[in-house]
């Protein structure tokens, strides 16, 4: 996971996705914007089912420190996007 980037630059956590599906989507969006990232599965105590299902485990998103601000802005803009309402 620490292979993101070729520089000797630290990785920083910019967000925590609620599950693997959302994390994969965010990683793809960041990748499309030229920001490589790594993902780290979180731990959920007390939730027996989530230990066996990626759907219930939070996933941390990490990027190079130099890309952190831009990556946060990109992910923040997803929340501000208008949604279709029927």
CORJO-V79897 format. One record per pair of residues at least 6 apart in sequence whose ideal C-beta (glycine too) atoms are under 7 Angstrom apart, sorted by sequence separation. I is the first residue (numbers start at 1). GAP is how many residues later the second one is. If there is no record, write none. Layout:
BEGIN
I/GAP  I/GAP
END
This chain:
BEGIN
17/6  44/6  50/6  4/7  30/7  49/7  50/7  63/8  2/9  17/9  47/9  27/10  15/11  27/12  44/12  44/13  42/15  23/16  41/16  42/16  42/17  41/18  42/18  40/19  39/20  40/20  39/21  39/22  40/22  37/24  38/24  37/25  16/26  37/26  11/27  35/28  5/31  4/32  35/32  4/33  30/33  4/34  20/34  21/34  27/34  19/35  20/35  26/35  35/35  2/36  19/36  23/36  35/36  1/37  19/37  20/37  19/38  23/38  1/39  20/39  18/40  19/40  17/41  30/41  33/41  16/42  17/42  16/43  16/44  17/44  30/44  29/45  15/46  13/47  14/47  13/48  13/49  14/49  26/49  12/50  11/51  12/51  11/52  11/53  12/53  14/54  9/55  10/55  9/56  12/56  7/57  9/57  14/57  14/58  5/59  4/60  15/60  14/61
END
